[in-house]
Amino acid sequence: MTTRTVAIGSSVGLHARPAAIFVQAVNDAGVPVTISKPGGTPSPANSMLAIMSLGAKHGDMVELGCDAPNADAVLAGLVALLERDLDAE
């Protein structure tokens, strides 16, 4: 499994709006992606409930994982998304 670790860039963390943007991007990727806090149990990243239950705040680290053949490209795009302040956009 390919994994990437990223710090949450949104000023108020992965609350409703940034979480919805992220979940939509995962769904648009069309491949299974997981998300967890380091050392935590991976959850489906296309689940709004899973994203909200992480309680990820600004600066918190999360780990994304993917087994798809294009995992590097998919995760690079998702990392770039999470690094941005989605609240400011």
N, C-alpha and C positions, 0 to 999 in steps of 0.2 A: 504494500500500500504506500502510495506517495503521500507525504504529509507536509504541511506548512504551518508555521506558528506566526501569529500576527497580533499586534496590539490594536485594540479597538480605538478608532480615531474619532468617532462621533462624541460630541461634547457631553451628552447625557447617556452614553452607552447604547446598547442594543435594546432600546425600548420600542414601542409600537411602529413608528414610521421607519427608522433605520432597519429594524428587523424585517418589516414587510418588503423593503427594497432588496435586502439580502436574500430572503426566501424566493422572491421573484427571479433574481439572478441565478440562483441555484436551479430553480425549475427550468429556466431558459437554457441552462447548460445541458440539460437532458441526460445527465449521468448521476448516479448515486454519490452523494458527498456527505461526510459526517462532520460534526463539530463537537468539541468538548473543551473544557478548561484543562490545562495540563494535569495529567494524572487522573482525570475523570473518565467516566464512561462515555464513549462516543454516542451521539444521537443523530438522527437524520437531520441534515441541514435544510431540508425542504419543508420542515415542520415548524410552523409559527409557534406552536406550544413549546417545542423543544428549545427554540431560540430564546423565547421569553423566560423559560425556566432556568436558563443559564445564569441570569442575573448579571450579565457582563456589563461592567461600567467602563467609562473612558479610561484608557490605559491598561485595562485588564488584557491578559494574554489568552488567546483561544487557539486551538489546534484544529486545522481542517484536514480531512483525509479523503482520498479518492483512489479507486482501483481501476478506473477506466484507462484505455490506451492513450487518451489525450489528457491524462490527469495533470501533467505539468502546466499545460495551457489553461485548463479550467481553474486550477488552484491559483495560478498567477493572477487571473482576472478577479477572482473572489478576494484574494488578499489585497489587491489594489483597491477594491471597493470598500473593504472593511477599514483600511487605513485612512480613508477620507472622512471628513466631518459631514455625514449625510444630513445632519440637522441644519447645516448652513446652506444646503443646496436647495 
